[in-house]
């Protein structure tokens, strides 16, 4: 069994995750703090991102993923080290 903060095992996923490597930003917190990220995979339902700085490692709750195609409101599904799983709202 995995801890709640661990990503789901690959066989538990409902859909394949297309791999990408694009820059993005997470906007979070009551002061709209910005954290730079690299998007590692992206689907209609969510994304896995890697934080490029550990300064903003306390990301949680509701936030916005800013991509070149536009902003996506989302919530944190899991967080493990410098990787964050996001579920789009």
MILUM-766276 format. One record per atom (N, C-alpha, C): residue in three letters; atom name; residue number from 1; x, y, z. Coordinates in nm, 2 decimals. Each point is the difference from the previous one (the first is absolute). Layout:
   residu   atome   num     east    north       up
      ala      CA   NUM        X        Y        Z
...
This chain:
   residu   atome   num     east    north       up
      unk       N     1     0.08    -0.12     0.00
      unk      CA     1    -0.08     0.12     0.00
      unk       C     1     0.09     0.12     0.00
      unk       N     2    -0.04     0.11    -0.07
      unk      CA     2     0.08     0.12    -0.01
      unk       C     2    -0.06     0.10     0.10
      unk       N     3     0.09     0.10     0.04
      unk      CA     3    -0.04     0.11     0.09
      unk       C     3    -0.09     0.09    -0.08
      unk       N     4    -0.09     0.08     0.07
      unk      CA     4    -0.08     0.10    -0.08
      unk       C     4     0.07     0.10    -0.08
      unk       N     5     0.13     0.03     0.04
      unk      CA     5     0.07     0.10    -0.08
      unk       C     5     0.08    -0.06    -0.12
      unk       N     6     0.00    -0.14    -0.01
      unk      CA     6     0.07    -0.06    -0.11
      unk       C     6    -0.09     0.00    -0.13
      unk       N     7     0.06     0.01    -0.12
      unk      CA     7    -0.08    -0.01    -0.12
      unk       C     7    -0.05    -0.14    -0.01
      unk       N     8    -0.12    -0.02    -0.08
      unk      CA     8    -0.05    -0.13    -0.01
      unk       C     8     0.09    -0.09    -0.08
      unk       N     9     0.00    -0.13     0.02
      unk      CA     9     0.09    -0.09    -0.08
      unk       C     9    -0.05     0.01    -0.15
      unk       N    10     0.09    -0.02    -0.09
      unk      CA    10    -0.04     0.01    -0.15
      unk       C    10    -0.12    -0.09    -0.03
      unk       N    11    -0.02    -0.12     0.05
      unk      CA    11    -0.11    -0.08    -0.04
      unk       C    11    -0.13     0.04     0.06
      unk       N    12     0.00     0.10     0.09
      unk      CA    12    -0.13     0.05     0.06
      unk       C    12    -0.06     0.11    -0.08
      unk       N    13     0.07     0.05    -0.10
      unk      CA    13    -0.05     0.11    -0.08
      unk       C    13    -0.10    -0.04    -0.10
      unk       N    14    -0.10     0.09    -0.02
      unk      CA    14    -0.11    -0.03    -0.09
      unk       C    14     0.03     0.02    -0.14
      unk       N    15     0.09     0.09    -0.03
      unk      CA    15     0.04     0.03    -0.14
      unk       C    15     0.15     0.02     0.00
      unk       N    16     0.06    -0.03    -0.12
      unk      CA    16     0.14     0.02    -0.02
      unk       C    16     0.04     0.15     0.02
      unk       N    17     0.12     0.03     0.04
      unk      CA    17     0.04     0.13     0.02
      unk       C    17     0.10     0.04    -0.10
      unk       N    18    -0.04     0.09    -0.10
      unk      CA    18     0.10     0.04    -0.10
      unk       C    18     0.11     0.08     0.07
      unk       N    19     0.12    -0.03    -0.03
      unk      CA    19     0.11     0.07     0.05
      unk       C    19     0.03     0.13    -0.08
      unk       N    20     0.02     0.11     0.08
      unk      CA    20     0.03     0.12    -0.06
      unk       C    20     0.12     0.07     0.08
      unk       N    21     0.05     0.10    -0.05
      unk      CA    21     0.10     0.08     0.08
      unk       C    21    -0.01     0.14    -0.04
      unk       N    22    -0.10     0.07     0.07
      unk      CA    22    -0.02     0.14    -0.03
      unk       C    22     0.00     0.08     0.12
      unk       N    23     0.04     0.13    -0.01
      unk      CA    23     0.01     0.09     0.11
      unk       C    23    -0.14     0.04     0.04
      unk       N    24    -0.02     0.02     0.13
      unk      CA    24    -0.13     0.06     0.04
      unk       C    24     0.02     0.07     0.14
      unk       N    25    -0.11     0.04     0.06
      unk      CA    25     0.01     0.07     0.13
      unk       C    25    -0.12    -0.05     0.08
      unk       N    26     0.02    -0.01     0.13
      unk      CA    26    -0.11    -0.03     0.09
      unk       C    26    -0.02     0.13     0.08
      unk       N    27    -0.12     0.05     0.00
      unk      CA    27    -0.04     0.12     0.08
      unk       C    27    -0.08    -0.05     0.12
      unk       N    28     0.05     0.03     0.12
      unk      CA    28    -0.06    -0.06     0.12
      unk       C    28     0.01     0.10     0.11
      unk       N    29    -0.08    -0.04     0.11
      unk      CA    29     0.00     0.08     0.12
      unk       C    29    -0.08     0.12    -0.01
      unk       N    30    -0.02     0.06     0.12
      unk      CA    30    -0.09     0.12     0.01
      unk       C    30     0.07     0.12    -0.06
      unk       N    31     0.13     0.00    -0.02
      unk      CA    31     0.07     0.11    -0.06
      unk       C    31     0.03    -0.03    -0.15
      unk       N    32    -0.06    -0.10    -0.06
      unk      CA    32     0.03    -0.04    -0.14
      unk       C    32     0.15    -0.01    -0.02
      unk       N    33     0.06    -0.08     0.08
      unk      CA    33     0.15    -0.03    -0.02
      unk       C    33     0.01    -0.08    -0.13
      unk       N    34     0.12     0.01    -0.06
      unk      CA    34     0.02    -0.07    -0.13
      unk       C    34     0.12    -0.09     0.02
      unk       N    35    -0.02    -0.12    -0.05
      unk      CA    35     0.11    -0.10     0.01
      unk       C    35     0.02    -0.05    -0.15
      unk       N    36     0.12     0.00    -0.05
      unk      CA    36     0.03    -0.06    -0.13
      unk       C    36     0.00    -0.15     0.01
      unk       N    37    -0.06    -0.06    -0.11
      unk      CA    37     0.00    -0.15     0.00
      unk       C    37     0.03    -0.04    -0.15
      unk       N    38     0.03    -0.13     0.00
      unk      CA    38     0.01    -0.07    -0.13
      unk       C    38    -0.11    -0.10     0.00
      unk       N    39    -0.09     0.01    -0.10
      unk      CA    39    -0.11    -0.10    -0.02
      unk       C    39     0.06    -0.13    -0.05
      unk       N    40    -0.02    -0.11     0.07
      unk      CA    40     0.06    -0.13    -0.04
      unk       C    40    -0.10    -0.08    -0.08
      unk       N    41    -0.13     0.00     0.04
      unk      CA    41    -0.11    -0.06    -0.08
      unk       C    41    -0.12     0.08     0.02
      unk       N    42    -0.09    -0.01    -0.10
      unk      CA    42    -0.12     0.08    -0.01
      unk       C    42    -0.11    -0.07    -0.07
      unk       N    43    -0.12     0.00     0.07
      unk      CA    43    -0.12    -0.06    -0.06
      unk       C    43    -0.11     0.10     0.02
      unk       N    44    -0.12    -0.04    -0.05
      unk      CA    44    -0.12     0.09     0.02
      unk       C    44    -0.03     0.01     0.15
      unk       N    45     0.03    -0.10     0.08
      unk      CA    45    -0.04     0.00     0.14
      unk       C    45     0.10     0.05     0.10
      unk       N    46     0.13     0.02    -0.05
      unk      CA    46     0.10     0.04     0.10
      unk       C    46     0.14     0.00    -0.06
      unk       N    47     0.10     0.02     0.09
      unk      CA    47     0.14     0.01    -0.05
      unk       C    47     0.09    -0.04     0.12
      unk       N    48     0.12    -0.04    -0.04
      unk      CA    48     0.11    -0.02     0.10
      unk       C    48     0.10     0.11    -0.04
      unk       N    49     0.04     0.07     0.11
      unk      CA    49     0.10     0.11    -0.03
      unk       C    49     0.12    -0.02     0.10
      unk       N    50     0.11     0.05    -0.04
      unk      CA    50     0.12     0.00     0.09
      unk       C    50     0.03     0.14     0.03
      unk       N    51     0.01     0.03     0.13
      unk      CA    51     0.04     0.13     0.05
      unk       C    51     0.15     0.02    -0.04
      unk       N    52     0.03     0.12    -0.05
      unk      CA    52     0.14     0.03    -0.04
      unk       C    52     0.07     0.06     0.12
      unk       N    53    -0.07     0.04     0.11
      unk      CA    53     0.06     0.05     0.12
      unk       C    53    -0.06    -0.06     0.12
      unk       N    54     0.07    -0.04     0.10
      unk      CA    54    -0.05    -0.05     0.12
      unk       C    54    -0.05     0.10     0.09
      unk       N    55     0.02     0.13    -0.03
      unk      CA    55    -0.05     0.11     0.08
      unk       C    55    -0.15    -0.01     0.02
      unk       N    56    -0.07    -0.03    -0.11
      unk      CA    56    -0.15    -0.01     0.01
      unk       C    56    -0.05    -0.14     0.02
      unk       N    57     0.07    -0.08     0.08
      unk      CA    57    -0.03    -0.14     0.01
      unk       C    57    -0.13    -0.02     0.08
      unk       N    58    -0.05     0.10     0.07
      unk      CA    58    -0.12    -0.01     0.08
      unk       C    58    -0.13     0.03    -0.08
      unk       N    59    -0.01    -0.05    -0.12
      unk      CA    59    -0.11     0.03    -0.09
      unk       C    59    -0.11    -0.10     0.04
      unk       N    60    -0.13     0.05     0.02
      unk      CA    60    -0.11    -0.09     0.02
      unk       C    60    -0.13     0.07    -0.02
      unk       N    61    -0.11    -0.07     0.00
      unk      CA    61    -0.13     0.06    -0.01
      unk       C    61    -0.03     0.04    -0.15
      unk       N    62    -0.08     0.10    -0.01
      unk      CA    62    -0.04     0.05    -0.13
      unk       C    62     0.11     0.09    -0.06
      unk       N    63     0.02    -0.01    -0.13
      unk      CA    63     0.09     0.09    -0.07
      unk       C    63    -0.03     0.00    -0.14
      unk       N    64     0.09     0.07    -0.08
      unk      CA    64    -0.02     0.02    -0.14
      unk       C    64     0.13    -0.05    -0.07
      unk       N    65    -0.01    -0.08    -0.10
      unk      CA    65     0.11    -0.04    -0.08
      unk       C    65     0.00     0.09    -0.13
      unk       N    66     0.10     0.08    -0.01
      unk      CA    66     0.01     0.09    -0.12
      unk       C    66     0.09    -0.06    -0.10
      unk       N    67    -0.07    -0.02    -0.12
      unk      CA    67     0.07    -0.06    -0.11
      unk       C    67    -0.01     0.09    -0.12
      unk       N    68     0.08    -0.02    -0.11
      unk      CA    68    -0.01     0.09    -0.12
      unk       C    68    -0.14    -0.01    -0.05
      unk       N    69    -0.07    -0.11     0.01
      unk      CA    69    -0.14    -0.01    -0.06
      unk       C    69    -0.10     0.07     0.09
      unk       N    70     0.03     0.04     0.12
      unk      CA    70    -0.09     0.07     0.09
      unk       C    70     0.01    -0.06     0.14
      unk       N    71    -0.08     0.06     0.09
      unk      CA    71     0.00    -0.03     0.14
      unk       C    71    -0.10    -0.12     0.03
      unk       N    72     0.04    -0.09     0.09
      unk      CA    72    -0.08    -0.11     0.04
      unk       C    72    -0.02    -0.01     0.15
      unk       N    73    -0.11     0.03     0.05
      unk      CA    73    -0.03    -0.01     0.15
      unk       C    73     0.02    -0.15     0.03
      unk       N    74     0.06    -0.02     0.12
      unk      CA    74     0.02    -0.14     0.04
      unk       C    74     0.02    -0.01     0.15
      unk       N    75     0.01    -0.13     0.05
      unk      CA    75     0.03    -0.03     0.14
      unk       C    75     0.11    -0.10     0.00
      unk       N    76     0.08     0.00     0.11
      unk      CA    76     0.11    -0.09     0.02
      unk       C    76    -0.06    -0.14     0.03
      unk       N    77     0.03    -0.10    -0.08
      unk      CA    77    -0.05    -0.14     0.02
      unk       C    77     0.11    -0.07     0.08
      unk       N    78     0.12     0.02    -0.02
      unk      CA    78     0.11    -0.06     0.08
      unk       C    78     0.13     0.09    -0.01
      unk       N    79     0.09    -0.02     0.09
      unk      CA    79     0.12     0.08     0.00
      unk       C    79     0.11    -0.09     0.05
      unk       N    80     0.11    -0.02    -0.07
      unk      CA    80     0.11    -0.09     0.04
      unk       C    80     0.13     0.06    -0.04
      unk       N    81     0.08     0.05     0.09
      unk      CA    81     0.12     0.07    -0.03
      unk       C    81    -0.02     0.12    -0.08
      unk       N    82     0.06     0.01    -0.12
      unk      CA    82    -0.01     0.12    -0.08
      unk       C    82    -0.11    -0.03    -0.11
      unk       N    83    -0.08    -0.11     0.01
      unk      CA    83    -0.10    -0.02    -0.10
      unk       C    83    -0.14     0.02     0.06
      unk       N    84    -0.09     0.05    -0.08
      unk      CA    84    -0.14     0.03     0.05
      unk       C    84    -0.10    -0.05    -0.10
      unk       N    85    -0.09    -0.08     0.04
      unk      CA    85    -0.11    -0.04    -0.09
      unk       C    85    -0.12     0.09     0.02
      unk       N    86    -0.05     0.05    -0.11
      unk      CA    86    -0.11     0.10     0.00
      unk       C    86    -0.12    -0.06    -0.07
      unk       N    87    -0.12     0.03     0.06
      unk      CA    87    -0.13    -0.05    -0.06
      unk       C    87    -0.07     0.13    -0.04
      unk       N    88    -0.03     0.01    -0.13
      unk      CA    88    -0.07     0.12    -0.05
      unk       C    88    -0.14     0.00     0.04
      unk       N    89    -0.05     0.13     0.03
      unk      CA    89    -0.14     0.01     0.04
      unk       C    89    -0.09     0.04    -0.11
